[in-house]
Amino acid sequence: MENKPRYIELAKHCIGLDRKKPYVRHGKKFYRPYRNFFATGKKYKDWETMEDVGYVARGDRNQHGGYTFFMTRAGLDWLGGQLGIHIYDESD
């Protein structure tokens, strides 16, 4: 994936990591998402790229002419590895 910082920022926003900080326990960082979705507009090529590698799944078409995308477990693990954080699934 080219432009990795862009994908990291999109993934962080998808799970709310751009607004809330991870917590630290025993010297390790953890994050529990309070959401896991991103509704795109008509331009969603970056999300398709992340979908192709298995980091997100595509949901239904939305009212903005795009789709709603969700981070997969593989995507959460990838993002956590990039940031040094254990990211729980939102349903955990």
C-alpha positions in Angstrom: 0.0 0.0 0.0 1.5 3.3 -1.1 1.0 6.4 1.1 0.9 4.4 4.3 0.4 7.5 6.5 -2.8 8.3 4.7 -4.2 4.8 5.3 -3.2 5.0 9.0 -5.0 8.3 9.4 -8.2 6.9 7.7 -8.1 3.8 9.9 -7.6 5.8 13.0 -10.6 8.0 12.2 -12.7 4.9 11.4 -12.3 3.6 15.0 -12.2 7.0 16.7 -8.5 6.8 17.6 -8.1 10.4 16.2 -10.3 11.7 19.1 -9.6 9.4 22.0 -6.3 8.3 23.3 -5.2 4.8 24.1 -4.8 3.8 27.8 -1.6 2.4 29.3 -1.5 -0.6 31.5 1.7 -2.2 32.7 3.7 -0.1 30.2 1.6 -1.3 27.2 -0.9 0.7 25.2 -4.5 -0.5 24.6 -7.4 1.0 22.8 -11.1 0.0 22.8 -13.0 1.5 19.8 -16.2 3.2 20.5 -17.1 3.0 16.8 -16.0 1.1 13.8 -17.3 2.6 10.6 -16.6 5.2 8.0 -19.1 6.5 5.5 -17.5 7.6 2.3 -18.6 10.0 -0.4 -18.3 9.2 -4.1 -14.5 9.0 -3.9 -13.5 5.9 -1.9 -10.5 4.6 -3.8 -8.3 4.5 -0.6 -10.9 2.4 1.1 -11.0 0.0 -1.8 -7.2 -0.4 -1.6 -7.6 -1.3 2.1 -10.4 -3.6 1.3 -8.2 -5.4 -1.3 -5.6 -6.3 1.4 -8.3 -7.3 3.9 -8.1 -4.5 6.3 -11.6 -3.2 5.8 -15.0 -4.7 4.8 -17.5 -2.9 2.6 -21.0 -2.4 4.0 -24.1 -1.0 2.3 -24.2 1.9 -0.2 -25.0 5.1 1.7 -26.8 8.4 1.0 -23.6 10.2 0.1 -23.0 8.1 -3.1 -20.3 5.9 -1.4 -20.2 3.0 1.0 -19.8 2.4 4.7 -16.6 0.6 5.5 -15.6 -1.3 8.7 -12.2 -2.3 10.0 -11.7 -6.1 10.1 -9.8 -7.9 12.8 -6.8 -8.0 10.3 -7.1 -4.3 9.9 -7.2 -3.6 13.6 -4.1 -5.8 14.1 -2.3 -4.0 11.2 -3.1 -0.6 12.6 -2.2 -1.7 16.1 1.1 -3.0 14.8 1.8 0.3 13.1 1.1 2.3 16.2 2.3 -0.1 18.9 -1.1 -0.4 20.5 -3.3 -3.4 21.2 -6.7 -2.6 19.6 -9.7 -4.5 20.9 -12.6 -5.4 18.6 -15.5 -3.0 19.3 -17.6 -6.0 20.4 -15.0 -7.2 23.0 
